[in-house]
Amino acid sequence: MMERGYQLDKSVILKLLTHLQSNEHFVLQEAEIFHEALQQYSLANVGFADCIILAQAKQLGVTLYTFDKRLAKLEGASSVPSL
């Protein structure tokens, strides 16, 4: 979303998100999920929002089923089975 919507390079988004995480003036609602999502986002070719959703699913101990082929390749996610 941020890459396409705001036409920002992933490196810029990573810098901004890292700043949010490390700046004491920001309080993250779920810091552990944000941290895991940020790590995953830095390594994978998927959006940050997808990484947040995946981190939440992992915390709940459930598999995230998705139609997104790139997201489905990540640990904790799986493609929606075809009927």
N, C-alpha and C positions, 0 to 999 in steps of 0.2 A: 504494500500500500504506500509506504513512504517513498520507496524508490520510484514507483510509477506515478503516484499522485503528486508528489512534490519534485519529481525528477532529480532526486538526490542520489549521489553515488553511495554504494554500500559502505565505503570507508568513512564517509561523512556521517552516515547514520550510526555506525558503530561508535564513532567518537562522541556523538551527542548522547547516545544511550549510556555509554561508559561514564560520561560526565554526570548524568542523572543518578547513576548508581553510586558514584563516589562523593557527590556533593552533599554535605551535611544539611543543606537548606531544603533538600527534597526528602520526603518520607515516602518510601515505596510501600504500598499496601501489602504485597507479598514478596518481600525481598529475595527469599530463596528461589521462588519461581522465576522472578526477573533475572536473577543471576544465572540460573541454569539455561533459561531461554537465550540470554545474551551469549553465553558460551556456545550454544548450539547454532545460533544465528551466525556467529563468526566463522564457523566451520562448514556450514551447509549452504546449499543454494536454494533456500526457502525464505519466505518472509518472516519478519520478527513476530507478527501476530500469530502465525502458524506455530512458531517456536514457543510462544506463551501457552497456547492451547495444548501443545504436546507436553510441556512441562507440567501443566495442571493434570493432565491425564496420568502421567507417570506418578505424580504425587498421590493420586487416588488409587493407583495400582490397576488401572484399566488400559486396554488397548485403544488407541485412537484410530478409528476407521475413517478413511479419506478417499476422495476421488483424485486428489492431487498425487500424481505419480512420483514427483520428487520428494514430497513429504512422506509418502508411503515407504520410501527406502530407509528412513531413519528408524533407529531403535525405539520401540514403543508405539510405532505407527504401522498400519497395514492397509492395503487397498481394500476397498469395499468389494466383497465377492460379487461376481456377475451372476445373474439369475439364469 
